[in-house]
Amino acid sequence: FKLDGKPMTIISGAVHYFRMPREYWRDRLMKMKACGLNTIETYVPWNLHEPIPGKYNFTGDLDLVHFILLAHKLEFYVLLRPGPYICSEWEFGGLPSWLLRDPKMKVRTMYPPYIAAVTKYFNYLLPFVKPLQYQYGGPIIAFQLDNEYGSYFKDADYLPYLKEFLQNKGIIELLFISDSIEGLRQQTIPGVLKTVNFKRMENHFTDLSNMQPDAPLMVMEFWTGWFDWWGEKHHILTVQEFGETLNEIFSQGGSVNFYMFFGGTNFGFMNGAYKDGTGFHADITSYDYDALIAENGDLTEKYFKAKQIIEHYFPGTTDQKSNILPLTPRVSYGSVPISQSISLWNGLAAIPSQVETESPVCMEMLDINSDAGQSYGYILYQAEVQLPSYEKFIEIGGVQNIYDRGILFGDNIIIARVKNSMTTKPKIPVDGKEKIKVSILVENGGRTNWQDFDDQRKGINGFISANNEPVKNWKISPLEMDEKYIRALSKSSWTSVEQSCDSLSSPMFYKAEVTCRSSPMDTYLDMSSWGKGVVFVNGRNLGRYWSIGPQQTLFLPGPWLHKGANEIIIFEETKCIWYISYRNTKSFAS
Ligand SMILES: *[C@@H]1O[C@H](CO)[C@@H](O)[C@H](O)[C@H]1NC(C)=O
Protein backbone atom coordinates (compact mmCIF):
# COMPACT_ATOMS: atom_id res chain seq x y z
CA PHE A 1 0.00 0.00 0.00
CA LYS A 2 0.96 3.63 -0.20
CA LEU A 3 -0.08 6.23 2.32
CA ASP A 4 0.82 9.84 1.54
CA GLY A 5 3.02 8.44 -1.20
CA LYS A 6 5.06 6.33 1.23
CA PRO A 7 5.05 2.53 1.06
CA MET A 8 3.22 0.86 3.89
CA THR A 9 2.40 -2.66 5.02
CA ILE A 10 -0.85 -2.80 6.95
CA ILE A 11 -0.36 -4.88 10.11
CA SER A 12 -3.82 -4.90 11.56
CA GLY A 13 -5.81 -6.76 14.16
CA ALA A 14 -9.56 -7.30 14.41
CA VAL A 15 -10.94 -6.18 17.76
CA HIS A 16 -14.65 -5.61 18.35
CA TYR A 17 -15.55 -2.86 20.80
CA PHE A 18 -18.96 -4.53 21.25
CA ARG A 19 -17.44 -7.80 22.51
CA MET A 20 -15.92 -6.37 25.70
CA PRO A 21 -16.70 -3.74 28.33
CA ARG A 22 -15.60 -0.24 27.35
CA GLU A 23 -13.29 -0.28 30.39
CA TYR A 24 -11.07 -2.76 28.52
CA TRP A 25 -10.76 -0.97 25.19
CA ARG A 26 -7.51 0.73 26.14
CA ASP A 27 -5.96 -2.41 27.62
CA ARG A 28 -6.65 -4.53 24.53
CA LEU A 29 -5.47 -1.80 22.13
CA MET A 30 -2.25 -1.21 24.13
CA LYS A 31 -1.49 -4.91 23.92
CA MET A 32 -2.00 -4.79 20.16
CA LYS A 33 0.29 -1.77 19.95
CA ALA A 34 3.04 -3.57 21.84
CA CYS A 35 2.86 -6.40 19.31
CA GLY A 36 3.83 -4.03 16.52
CA LEU A 37 0.44 -3.46 14.88
CA ASN A 38 -0.07 -0.17 13.06
CA THR A 39 -3.80 -0.63 12.38
CA ILE A 40 -6.92 -1.99 14.04
CA GLU A 41 -10.07 -3.21 12.36
CA THR A 42 -13.61 -3.40 13.62
CA TYR A 43 -17.06 -4.26 12.38
CA VAL A 44 -20.07 -2.13 13.32
CA PRO A 45 -23.13 -4.17 14.46
CA TRP A 46 -26.31 -2.54 13.14
CA ASN A 47 -28.57 -4.63 15.40
CA LEU A 48 -27.03 -3.14 18.57
CA HIS A 49 -26.89 0.41 17.22
CA GLU A 50 -30.51 0.50 16.03
CA PRO A 51 -32.43 -1.91 18.30
CA ILE A 52 -35.73 -0.24 17.40
CA PRO A 53 -36.30 1.38 14.00
CA GLY A 54 -35.17 5.00 14.25
CA LYS A 55 -33.88 4.64 17.88
CA TYR A 56 -30.10 4.74 17.74
CA ASN A 57 -27.56 3.98 20.43
CA PHE A 58 -23.92 5.01 20.13
CA THR A 59 -23.20 5.48 23.84
CA GLY A 60 -21.43 3.57 26.61
CA ASP A 61 -20.10 0.23 25.38
CA LEU A 62 -21.42 1.20 21.94
CA ASP A 63 -19.56 4.51 21.67
CA LEU A 64 -17.98 3.83 18.30
CA VAL A 65 -16.57 7.34 17.92
CA HIS A 66 -14.82 7.15 21.27
CA PHE A 67 -13.34 3.79 20.31
CA ILE A 68 -12.01 5.14 17.01
CA LEU A 69 -10.60 8.25 18.72
CA LEU A 70 -8.91 6.06 21.33
CA ALA A 71 -7.29 4.07 18.53
CA HIS A 72 -6.19 7.36 16.97
CA LYS A 73 -4.68 8.53 20.26
CA LEU A 74 -2.70 5.28 20.42
CA GLU A 75 -1.47 6.01 16.88
CA PHE A 76 -3.33 3.29 15.05
CA TYR A 77 -4.93 3.53 11.65
CA VAL A 78 -8.43 2.10 11.46
CA LEU A 79 -10.12 -0.20 8.96
CA LEU A 80 -13.87 0.11 9.33
CA ARG A 81 -16.30 -2.58 8.26
CA PRO A 82 -19.71 -0.96 8.77
CA GLY A 83 -21.73 -3.71 7.07
CA PRO A 84 -24.71 -3.46 6.85
CA TYR A 85 -24.06 -7.22 7.13
CA ILE A 86 -21.02 -8.25 9.18
CA CYS A 87 -21.27 -12.07 9.56
CA SER A 88 -18.83 -12.30 12.51
CA GLU A 89 -20.67 -15.20 14.20
CA TRP A 90 -23.01 -12.44 15.39
CA GLU A 91 -26.82 -12.59 15.70
CA PHE A 92 -28.22 -12.42 12.12
CA GLY A 93 -24.78 -11.22 10.96
CA GLY A 94 -25.51 -7.89 12.66
CA LEU A 95 -28.79 -7.23 10.87
CA PRO A 96 -31.65 -6.08 13.09
CA SER A 97 -34.36 -8.71 13.45
CA TRP A 98 -37.10 -6.12 12.92
CA LEU A 99 -36.28 -6.27 9.21
CA LEU A 100 -38.09 -9.62 9.29
CA ARG A 101 -41.40 -7.95 10.15
CA ASP A 102 -41.70 -7.49 6.40
CA PRO A 103 -42.93 -10.92 5.26
CA LYS A 104 -41.24 -10.43 1.87
CA MET A 105 -37.93 -9.13 3.25
CA LYS A 106 -34.90 -9.88 1.12
CA VAL A 107 -31.85 -8.73 3.04
CA ARG A 108 -28.62 -7.87 1.23
CA THR A 109 -30.39 -7.13 -2.04
CA MET A 110 -31.85 -4.05 -3.72
CA TYR A 111 -35.29 -4.93 -2.28
CA PRO A 112 -36.57 -1.39 -1.67
CA PRO A 113 -37.68 -1.74 2.00
CA TYR A 114 -34.27 -3.23 2.85
CA ILE A 115 -32.43 -0.44 1.03
CA ALA A 116 -34.68 2.12 2.77
CA ALA A 117 -33.71 0.73 6.18
CA VAL A 118 -30.00 0.68 5.27
CA THR A 119 -30.25 4.23 3.96
CA LYS A 120 -31.79 5.54 7.19
CA TYR A 121 -29.18 3.79 9.32
CA PHE A 122 -26.21 4.86 7.20
CA ASN A 123 -27.55 8.42 7.07
CA TYR A 124 -27.24 8.35 10.85
CA LEU A 125 -23.94 6.44 11.13
CA LEU A 126 -21.82 7.91 8.33
CA PRO A 127 -21.80 11.54 9.54
CA PHE A 128 -20.11 10.26 12.74
CA VAL A 129 -17.28 8.55 10.89
CA LYS A 130 -16.87 10.93 7.95
CA PRO A 131 -14.72 13.45 9.91
CA LEU A 132 -12.63 10.55 11.28
CA GLN A 133 -11.23 9.70 7.85
CA TYR A 134 -7.47 9.99 7.27
CA GLN A 135 -7.70 12.78 4.75
CA TYR A 136 -9.65 14.81 7.31
CA GLY A 137 -7.03 14.20 10.00
CA GLY A 138 -8.60 11.05 11.49
CA PRO A 139 -7.37 7.44 11.61
CA ILE A 140 -9.77 5.66 9.21
CA ILE A 141 -7.87 4.66 6.07
CA ALA A 142 -10.39 2.30 4.46
CA PHE A 143 -13.99 1.04 4.51
CA GLN A 144 -15.40 -2.33 3.56
CA LEU A 145 -18.59 -2.79 1.54
CA ASP A 146 -20.91 -5.31 3.24
CA ASN A 147 -19.06 -8.58 3.95
CA GLU A 148 -18.14 -11.64 1.91
CA TYR A 149 -20.90 -10.72 -0.48
CA GLY A 150 -19.56 -12.86 -3.30
CA SER A 151 -20.23 -15.94 -1.20
CA TYR A 152 -23.90 -14.95 -1.04
CA PHE A 153 -24.39 -12.91 -4.21
CA LYS A 154 -28.10 -12.51 -4.69
CA ASP A 155 -28.01 -9.15 -6.45
CA ALA A 156 -25.29 -7.81 -8.76
CA ASP A 157 -26.44 -4.24 -8.12
CA TYR A 158 -26.02 -4.36 -4.35
CA LEU A 159 -22.29 -3.69 -3.86
CA PRO A 160 -22.08 -1.05 -6.62
CA TYR A 161 -25.03 0.67 -4.96
CA LEU A 162 -23.33 0.64 -1.53
CA LYS A 163 -20.15 2.00 -3.08
CA GLU A 164 -21.94 4.92 -4.65
CA PHE A 165 -23.97 5.53 -1.53
CA LEU A 166 -20.91 5.73 0.73
CA GLN A 167 -19.14 8.05 -1.70
CA ASN A 168 -22.20 10.28 -1.96
CA LYS A 169 -22.21 10.52 1.82
CA GLY A 170 -18.64 11.83 1.83
CA ILE A 171 -16.62 8.64 2.30
CA ILE A 172 -13.40 9.42 0.43
CA GLU A 173 -10.94 6.77 1.65
CA LEU A 174 -10.14 3.43 0.02
CA LEU A 175 -13.09 1.04 -0.39
CA PHE A 176 -12.57 -2.71 -0.31
CA ILE A 177 -14.35 -6.04 -0.23
CA SER A 178 -13.12 -9.22 1.42
CA ASP A 179 -14.02 -12.82 0.64
CA SER A 180 -12.73 -16.25 -0.24
CA ILE A 181 -11.05 -16.44 -3.67
CA GLU A 182 -14.24 -18.04 -5.08
CA GLY A 183 -16.32 -15.23 -3.58
CA LEU A 184 -13.98 -12.61 -5.05
CA ARG A 185 -14.46 -14.07 -8.53
CA GLN A 186 -18.17 -13.20 -8.45
CA GLN A 187 -17.85 -9.50 -9.07
CA THR A 188 -15.30 -6.80 -9.89
CA ILE A 189 -16.26 -3.27 -8.94
CA PRO A 190 -14.06 -0.58 -10.49
CA GLY A 191 -12.12 1.28 -7.82
CA VAL A 192 -12.86 -1.25 -5.08
CA LEU A 193 -9.93 -3.30 -3.76
CA LYS A 194 -10.28 -7.06 -3.38
CA THR A 195 -8.81 -8.61 -0.24
CA VAL A 196 -8.84 -12.31 0.55
CA ASN A 197 -9.74 -14.33 3.67
CA PHE A 198 -7.98 -17.54 4.67
CA LYS A 199 -6.42 -19.68 7.35
CA ARG A 200 -3.66 -21.32 5.24
CA MET A 201 -1.78 -19.56 2.43
CA GLU A 202 -2.13 -22.25 -0.26
CA ASN A 203 -2.38 -20.33 -3.60
CA HIS A 204 -4.42 -17.47 -2.24
CA PHE A 205 -1.99 -14.64 -2.90
CA THR A 206 -1.14 -15.99 -6.36
CA ASP A 207 -4.83 -16.19 -7.23
CA LEU A 208 -5.44 -12.73 -5.83
CA SER A 209 -2.61 -11.14 -7.79
CA ASN A 210 -3.75 -12.90 -10.98
CA MET A 211 -7.17 -11.41 -10.41
CA GLN A 212 -5.83 -7.97 -9.53
CA PRO A 213 -2.25 -7.65 -10.86
CA ASP A 214 -1.44 -4.06 -9.92
CA ALA A 215 -2.98 -3.97 -6.47
CA PRO A 216 -1.44 -4.58 -3.05
CA LEU A 217 -1.94 -8.03 -1.54
CA MET A 218 -3.90 -8.21 1.64
CA VAL A 219 -5.45 -10.94 3.74
CA MET A 220 -8.33 -9.15 5.42
CA GLU A 221 -9.20 -12.14 7.59
CA PHE A 222 -6.20 -14.21 8.49
CA TRP A 223 -8.09 -16.67 10.70
CA THR A 224 -6.00 -17.05 13.84
CA GLY A 225 -8.28 -19.75 15.23
CA TRP A 226 -11.93 -20.57 14.82
CA PHE A 227 -15.27 -20.14 16.56
CA ASP A 228 -17.12 -22.84 18.50
CA TRP A 229 -20.70 -24.03 18.60
CA TRP A 230 -22.68 -25.96 21.20
CA GLY A 231 -22.18 -29.68 21.14
CA GLU A 232 -18.88 -29.58 19.23
CA LYS A 233 -15.27 -29.73 20.29
CA HIS A 234 -13.30 -26.55 21.00
CA HIS A 235 -11.44 -25.37 17.88
CA ILE A 236 -7.86 -24.20 17.84
CA LEU A 237 -5.14 -23.32 15.36
CA THR A 238 -1.70 -24.40 16.52
CA VAL A 239 0.94 -21.75 17.13
CA GLN A 240 3.21 -23.49 14.66
CA GLU A 241 0.70 -23.47 11.80
CA PHE A 242 -0.19 -19.89 12.63
CA GLY A 243 3.46 -18.85 12.57
CA GLU A 244 4.14 -20.58 9.26
CA THR A 245 1.25 -18.82 7.55
CA LEU A 246 2.19 -15.42 9.00
CA ASN A 247 5.73 -15.89 7.69
CA GLU A 248 4.35 -16.67 4.24
CA ILE A 249 2.12 -13.59 4.29
CA PHE A 250 5.01 -11.25 5.09
CA SER A 251 7.56 -12.99 2.88
CA GLN A 252 5.18 -12.57 -0.09
CA GLY A 253 4.87 -8.86 0.71
CA GLY A 254 1.30 -9.06 1.96
CA SER A 255 -0.58 -6.88 4.39
CA VAL A 256 -2.55 -8.60 7.11
CA ASN A 257 -5.54 -8.24 9.38
CA PHE A 258 -5.50 -10.88 12.13
CA TYR A 259 -9.06 -12.15 12.53
CA MET A 260 -9.37 -12.13 15.48
CA PHE A 261 -6.50 -10.50 17.31
CA PHE A 262 -8.79 -10.32 20.34
CA GLY A 263 -12.10 -12.17 20.08
CA GLY A 264 -13.89 -11.39 23.34
CA THR A 265 -17.37 -12.51 24.27
CA ASN A 266 -20.84 -12.81 22.73
CA PHE A 267 -22.52 -11.24 25.75
CA GLY A 268 -26.30 -11.26 25.87
CA PHE A 269 -28.18 -13.17 23.22
CA MET A 270 -25.74 -12.00 20.53
CA ASN A 271 -24.24 -15.30 19.35
CA GLY A 272 -24.79 -16.22 15.74
CA ALA A 273 -25.53 -19.68 14.37
CA TYR A 274 -25.28 -21.63 11.15
CA LYS A 275 -27.24 -24.32 9.36
CA ASP A 276 -25.90 -27.22 7.39
CA GLY A 277 -26.96 -30.70 6.37
CA THR A 278 -26.83 -31.82 9.99
CA GLY A 279 -29.12 -29.07 11.24
CA PHE A 280 -29.00 -25.83 13.22
CA HIS A 281 -25.90 -25.01 15.26
CA ALA A 282 -25.82 -22.09 17.70
CA ASP A 283 -22.44 -20.53 18.45
CA ILE A 284 -21.26 -20.48 22.05
CA THR A 285 -20.99 -17.42 24.29
CA SER A 286 -17.21 -17.22 24.30
CA TYR A 287 -15.64 -15.71 21.20
CA ASP A 288 -12.14 -16.47 22.40
CA TYR A 289 -11.41 -17.74 18.88
CA ASP A 290 -8.07 -19.12 20.04
CA ALA A 291 -6.88 -15.61 19.15
CA LEU A 292 -3.64 -13.85 20.09
CA ILE A 293 -5.20 -12.14 23.10
CA ALA A 294 -7.45 -14.53 25.02
CA GLU A 295 -11.04 -13.73 25.94
CA ASN A 296 -9.85 -12.74 29.41
CA GLY A 297 -7.15 -10.38 28.12
CA ASP A 298 -4.19 -12.74 28.64
CA LEU A 299 -1.41 -12.70 26.08
CA THR A 300 -1.04 -16.13 24.54
CA GLU A 301 1.85 -18.03 23.05
CA LYS A 302 0.44 -17.06 19.66
CA TYR A 303 0.76 -13.40 20.59
CA PHE A 304 4.46 -13.78 21.33
CA LYS A 305 4.96 -15.77 18.13
CA ALA A 306 3.37 -12.98 16.11
CA LYS A 307 5.45 -10.37 17.91
CA GLN A 308 8.63 -12.25 17.07
CA ILE A 309 7.69 -12.58 13.39
CA ILE A 310 6.59 -8.95 13.10
CA GLU A 311 9.87 -7.82 14.69
CA HIS A 312 11.76 -9.99 12.21
CA TYR A 313 10.13 -8.46 9.13
CA PHE A 314 9.65 -4.94 10.52
CA PRO A 315 12.48 -4.34 12.99
CA GLY A 316 11.76 -1.75 15.64
CA THR A 317 7.97 -1.84 15.35
CA THR A 318 7.23 -4.00 18.37
CA ASP A 319 7.61 -2.80 21.92
CA GLN A 320 10.55 -4.76 23.31
CA LYS A 321 10.43 -3.44 26.86
CA SER A 322 6.69 -3.42 27.12
CA ASN A 323 5.33 -2.95 30.61
CA ILE A 324 1.95 -4.50 29.88
CA LEU A 325 1.04 -7.51 31.99
CA PRO A 326 0.92 -10.79 30.04
CA LEU A 327 -1.68 -12.15 32.49
CA THR A 328 -4.68 -10.21 33.73
CA PRO A 329 -5.26 -10.59 37.47
CA ARG A 330 -8.31 -12.70 38.25
CA VAL A 331 -10.03 -14.00 41.31
CA SER A 332 -12.38 -16.82 42.30
CA TYR A 333 -15.22 -15.83 44.60
CA GLY A 334 -15.52 -19.43 45.82
CA SER A 335 -18.87 -21.18 46.07
CA VAL A 336 -21.94 -19.10 46.86
CA PRO A 337 -25.24 -20.70 47.89
CA ILE A 338 -28.34 -20.06 45.81
CA SER A 339 -30.70 -18.34 48.20
CA GLN A 340 -33.96 -18.00 46.32
CA SER A 341 -35.87 -19.16 43.30
CA ILE A 342 -38.96 -18.30 41.30
CA SER A 343 -40.58 -20.57 38.75
CA LEU A 344 -41.04 -19.67 35.12
CA TRP A 345 -44.79 -19.40 35.78
CA ASN A 346 -44.41 -16.94 38.64
CA GLY A 347 -41.81 -15.04 36.67
CA LEU A 348 -44.36 -14.28 33.95
CA ALA A 349 -45.92 -11.54 36.09
CA ALA A 350 -42.85 -9.33 35.48
CA ILE A 351 -43.42 -9.32 31.69
CA PRO A 352 -44.72 -5.89 30.63
CA SER A 353 -47.22 -7.13 28.05
CA GLN A 354 -48.70 -10.40 26.88
CA VAL A 355 -50.30 -10.83 23.49
CA GLU A 356 -53.38 -12.86 22.52
CA THR A 357 -53.66 -14.30 19.03
CA GLU A 358 -55.76 -16.92 17.31
CA SER A 359 -52.80 -18.80 15.83
CA PRO A 360 -49.19 -18.77 17.04
CA VAL A 361 -47.17 -15.79 15.82
CA CYS A 362 -43.35 -15.62 15.57
CA MET A 363 -41.59 -13.22 17.93
CA GLU A 364 -40.67 -10.64 15.29
CA MET A 365 -44.33 -10.08 14.42
CA LEU A 366 -45.51 -9.24 17.95
CA ASP A 367 -46.76 -5.68 18.26
CA ILE A 368 -44.42 -4.72 21.06
CA ASN A 369 -41.32 -2.49 21.39
CA SER A 370 -42.62 0.25 19.07
CA ASP A 371 -42.04 -1.17 15.61
CA ALA A 372 -39.42 -3.74 16.55
CA GLY A 373 -41.39 -6.77 17.77
CA GLN A 374 -39.44 -9.16 19.96
CA SER A 375 -35.85 -9.60 18.85
CA TYR A 376 -34.17 -12.01 21.29
CA GLY A 377 -34.62 -14.40 24.18
CA TYR A 378 -37.38 -16.86 24.92
CA ILE A 379 -41.07 -16.78 24.12
CA LEU A 380 -43.87 -18.73 25.77
CA TYR A 381 -47.02 -19.89 23.96
CA GLN A 382 -50.01 -21.14 25.97
CA ALA A 383 -53.42 -22.41 24.94
CA GLU A 384 -56.21 -24.48 26.43
CA VAL A 385 -57.28 -27.65 24.64
CA GLN A 386 -60.78 -29.08 25.25
CA LEU A 387 -60.89 -32.86 25.22
CA PRO A 388 -63.47 -35.59 24.87
CA SER A 389 -63.34 -37.30 28.28
CA TYR A 390 -62.22 -40.70 26.90
CA GLU A 391 -58.83 -39.49 25.66
CA LYS A 392 -55.74 -40.99 27.31
CA PHE A 393 -53.27 -38.65 25.63
CA ILE A 394 -53.06 -35.96 22.99
CA GLU A 395 -50.58 -35.92 20.19
CA ILE A 396 -48.92 -32.57 19.44
CA GLY A 397 -48.22 -31.77 15.79
CA GLY A 398 -46.41 -28.86 14.16
CA VAL A 399 -43.13 -29.10 16.08
CA GLN A 400 -41.39 -28.47 12.75
CA ASN A 401 -42.60 -24.87 13.18
CA ILE A 402 -40.52 -24.35 16.33
CA TYR A 403 -37.39 -22.16 16.08
CA ASP A 404 -35.06 -23.17 17.61
CA ARG A 405 -35.74 -25.39 20.62
CA GLY A 406 -38.78 -25.74 22.78
CA ILE A 407 -40.02 -27.30 25.97
CA LEU A 408 -43.53 -28.72 25.81
CA PHE A 409 -45.68 -28.65 28.96
CA GLY A 410 -49.06 -30.17 29.83
CA ASP A 411 -50.69 -28.30 32.71
CA ASN A 412 -47.31 -26.71 33.50
CA ILE A 413 -45.45 -30.03 33.79
CA ILE A 414 -42.54 -30.67 31.43
CA ILE A 415 -43.51 -33.34 28.87
CA ALA A 416 -40.81 -33.20 26.22
CA ARG A 417 -38.05 -31.17 24.69
CA VAL A 418 -38.91 -30.38 21.10
CA LYS A 419 -37.17 -29.01 18.04
CA ASN A 420 -38.05 -28.60 14.41
CA SER A 421 -35.97 -31.55 13.24
CA MET A 422 -38.05 -33.93 15.37
CA THR A 423 -39.91 -36.51 13.33
CA THR A 424 -42.15 -37.98 16.03
CA LYS A 425 -45.14 -36.23 17.58
CA PRO A 426 -44.82 -35.79 21.35
CA LYS A 427 -47.73 -37.07 23.44
CA ILE A 428 -49.20 -35.39 26.49
CA PRO A 429 -51.00 -37.78 28.89
CA VAL A 430 -54.44 -36.39 29.76
CA ASP A 431 -56.17 -39.42 31.34
CA GLY A 432 -59.76 -38.41 30.93
CA LYS A 433 -59.38 -34.71 31.76
CA GLU A 434 -61.82 -32.35 30.02
CA LYS A 435 -59.24 -29.75 29.21
CA ILE A 436 -55.51 -29.26 29.46
CA LYS A 437 -53.22 -26.29 29.20
CA VAL A 438 -50.61 -26.77 26.48
CA SER A 439 -47.55 -24.55 26.85
CA ILE A 440 -44.48 -24.33 24.66
CA LEU A 441 -41.46 -22.34 25.77
CA VAL A 442 -39.26 -21.58 22.77
CA GLU A 443 -35.68 -20.34 22.78
CA ASN A 444 -34.35 -18.19 19.98
CA GLY A 445 -30.92 -19.82 19.89
CA GLY A 446 -29.43 -17.06 17.73
CA ARG A 447 -30.12 -16.19 14.11
CA THR A 448 -27.76 -17.59 11.53
CA ASN A 449 -25.02 -15.24 10.40
CA TRP A 450 -23.96 -17.06 7.26
CA GLN A 451 -25.50 -18.00 3.90
CA ASP A 452 -29.04 -18.95 4.84
CA PHE A 453 -30.82 -15.73 5.77
CA ASP A 454 -34.21 -16.30 4.31
CA ASP A 455 -35.98 -18.08 7.14
CA GLN A 456 -34.90 -16.54 10.38
CA ARG A 457 -38.13 -15.92 12.21
CA LYS A 458 -38.10 -17.29 15.74
CA GLY A 459 -40.58 -18.76 18.19
CA ILE A 460 -43.41 -20.65 16.56
CA ASN A 461 -43.76 -19.83 12.88
CA GLY A 462 -46.77 -21.88 11.74
CA PHE A 463 -49.46 -23.99 13.37
CA ILE A 464 -49.47 -26.31 16.38
CA SER A 465 -52.03 -29.09 16.45
CA ALA A 466 -53.50 -31.40 19.08
CA ASN A 467 -54.75 -34.70 17.68
CA ASN A 468 -54.52 -33.17 14.20
CA GLU A 469 -56.75 -30.19 15.04
CA PRO A 470 -54.99 -26.79 14.93
CA VAL A 471 -54.88 -25.32 18.45
CA LYS A 472 -56.50 -21.87 18.59
CA ASN A 473 -56.49 -18.88 20.97
CA TRP A 474 -52.96 -18.54 22.23
CA LYS A 475 -51.59 -16.35 24.95
CA ILE A 476 -48.05 -15.31 24.06
CA SER A 477 -45.54 -14.11 26.67
CA PRO A 478 -42.42 -12.50 25.23
CA LEU A 479 -39.61 -13.42 27.62
CA GLU A 480 -37.02 -11.01 26.29
CA MET A 481 -35.05 -11.22 29.54
CA ASP A 482 -33.70 -7.76 28.89
CA GLU A 483 -32.33 -5.59 31.68
CA LYS A 484 -35.73 -4.08 32.40
CA TYR A 485 -37.32 -7.49 32.80
CA ILE A 486 -34.56 -8.81 35.06
CA ARG A 487 -34.88 -5.74 37.30
CA ALA A 488 -38.65 -6.21 37.54
CA LEU A 489 -38.21 -9.92 38.19
CA SER A 490 -35.69 -9.20 40.92
CA LYS A 491 -38.43 -7.34 42.80
CA SER A 492 -41.01 -10.15 42.41
CA SER A 493 -41.79 -12.49 45.29
CA TRP A 494 -39.08 -15.13 45.45
CA THR A 495 -39.13 -18.21 47.66
CA SER A 496 -36.33 -19.89 49.54
CA VAL A 497 -34.76 -22.69 47.57
CA GLU A 498 -35.84 -26.20 48.54
CA GLN A 499 -32.86 -28.47 48.60
CA SER A 500 -34.73 -31.58 47.63
CA CYS A 501 -35.50 -32.15 44.02
CA ASP A 502 -34.24 -34.55 41.38
CA SER A 503 -35.30 -32.67 38.29
CA LEU A 504 -37.22 -29.49 37.69
CA SER A 505 -40.93 -29.60 36.93
CA SER A 506 -40.57 -26.18 35.34
CA PRO A 507 -37.68 -23.94 34.35
CA MET A 508 -36.53 -21.76 37.25
CA PHE A 509 -34.92 -18.44 37.95
CA TYR A 510 -32.36 -18.70 40.75
CA LYS A 511 -30.89 -15.87 42.73
CA ALA A 512 -27.57 -15.60 44.55
CA GLU A 513 -25.47 -12.79 45.88
CA VAL A 514 -21.75 -12.40 45.61
CA THR A 515 -20.02 -9.91 47.83
CA CYS A 516 -16.90 -8.20 46.59
CA ARG A 517 -14.84 -6.65 49.35
CA SER A 518 -12.26 -4.61 47.48
CA SER A 519 -12.35 -3.45 43.89
CA PRO A 520 -13.78 -6.32 41.86
CA MET A 521 -11.66 -8.34 39.49
CA ASP A 522 -12.44 -10.54 36.50
CA THR A 523 -13.73 -13.99 37.30
CA TYR A 524 -15.42 -16.98 35.70
CA LEU A 525 -18.75 -18.49 36.63
CA ASP A 526 -18.37 -22.25 36.64
CA MET A 527 -21.50 -23.63 34.93
CA SER A 528 -20.21 -27.19 34.59
CA SER A 529 -22.79 -28.67 36.97
CA TRP A 530 -25.70 -26.68 35.53
CA GLY A 531 -28.00 -27.71 32.66
CA LYS A 532 -29.00 -25.08 30.12
CA GLY A 533 -29.76 -21.42 30.58
CA VAL A 534 -28.66 -17.81 30.87
CA VAL A 535 -26.84 -15.80 33.57
CA PHE A 536 -27.53 -12.20 34.57
CA VAL A 537 -25.18 -10.20 36.77
CA ASN A 538 -26.57 -6.98 38.19
CA GLY A 539 -29.16 -7.11 35.41
CA ARG A 540 -26.63 -7.63 32.60
CA ASN A 541 -26.90 -10.69 30.41
CA LEU A 542 -23.56 -12.56 30.49
CA GLY A 543 -24.72 -15.08 27.91
CA ARG A 544 -25.88 -18.67 27.61
CA TYR A 545 -24.43 -21.83 29.09
CA TRP A 546 -25.19 -25.43 28.19
CA SER A 547 -23.93 -28.67 29.67
CA ILE A 548 -23.27 -30.15 26.21
CA GLY A 549 -20.25 -27.81 26.02
CA PRO A 550 -17.62 -27.23 24.90
CA GLN A 551 -17.82 -24.05 27.00
CA GLN A 552 -18.06 -24.73 30.75
CA THR A 553 -17.41 -21.30 32.25
CA LEU A 554 -18.76 -17.81 31.61
CA PHE A 555 -16.39 -14.85 31.65
CA LEU A 556 -17.51 -12.18 34.12
CA PRO A 557 -15.60 -8.92 33.67
CA GLY A 558 -14.63 -7.14 36.88
CA PRO A 559 -16.05 -3.78 35.73
CA TRP A 560 -19.52 -5.33 35.77
CA LEU A 561 -19.24 -6.10 39.49
CA HIS A 562 -19.15 -3.51 42.24
CA LYS A 563 -17.91 -3.37 45.80
CA GLY A 564 -20.51 -4.90 48.13
CA ALA A 565 -23.35 -7.23 47.19
CA ASN A 566 -23.86 -8.18 43.53
CA GLU A 567 -26.98 -9.92 42.33
CA ILE A 568 -26.70 -13.03 40.17
CA ILE A 569 -29.89 -14.32 38.54
CA ILE A 570 -29.77 -17.54 36.56
CA PHE A 571 -32.45 -18.85 34.26
CA GLU A 572 -32.11 -22.64 34.29
CA GLU A 573 -34.23 -24.91 32.12
CA THR A 574 -33.56 -28.34 33.58
CA LYS A 575 -31.68 -28.73 36.84
CA CYS A 576 -32.08 -28.13 40.58
CA ILE A 577 -28.97 -26.39 41.81
CA TRP A 578 -28.04 -24.99 45.18
CA TYR A 579 -24.81 -23.17 44.63
CA ILE A 580 -22.91 -21.19 42.06
CA SER A 581 -19.13 -21.44 41.89
CA TYR A 582 -16.48 -19.16 40.55
CA ARG A 583 -13.15 -20.06 39.07
CA ASN A 584 -10.21 -18.01 38.03
CA THR A 585 -9.55 -19.92 34.85
CA LYS A 586 -11.50 -20.71 31.75
CA SER A 587 -12.56 -24.25 31.05
CA PHE A 588 -13.49 -26.05 27.87
CA ALA A 589 -14.58 -29.68 27.93
CA SER A 590 -12.13 -31.78 25.98
C1 LIG B 1 -27.09 1.97 24.85
O1 LIG B 1 -26.19 0.90 24.91
C2 LIG B 1 -25.47 0.83 26.11
C3 LIG B 1 -24.43 -0.26 25.95
O2 LIG B 1 -25.02 -1.49 25.68
C4 LIG B 1 -26.41 0.59 27.26
O3 LIG B 1 -25.71 0.54 28.47
C5 LIG B 1 -27.45 1.70 27.30
O4 LIG B 1 -28.41 1.42 28.26
C6 LIG B 1 -28.12 1.86 25.94
N1 LIG B 1 -28.93 3.05 25.95
C7 LIG B 1 -30.23 3.03 25.70
C8 LIG B 1 -30.93 4.33 25.74
O5 LIG B 1 -30.82 2.00 25.46
The ligand as a Gaussian input file, in Angstrom:
#p B3LYP/6-31G(d) Opt

LIG

0 1
 C      -27.091000       1.972000      24.850000
 O      -26.186000       0.896000      24.905000
 C      -25.465000       0.829000      26.105000
 C      -24.434000      -0.264000      25.955000
 O      -25.018000      -1.494000      25.679000
 C      -26.412000       0.586000      27.257000
 O      -25.710000       0.542000      28.471000
 C      -27.445000       1.699000      27.298000
 O      -28.406000       1.421000      28.260000
 C      -28.119000       1.857000      25.943000
 N      -28.931000       3.050000      25.951000
 C      -30.227000       3.026000      25.704000
 C      -30.927000       4.334000      25.739000
 O      -30.824000       1.997000      25.458000

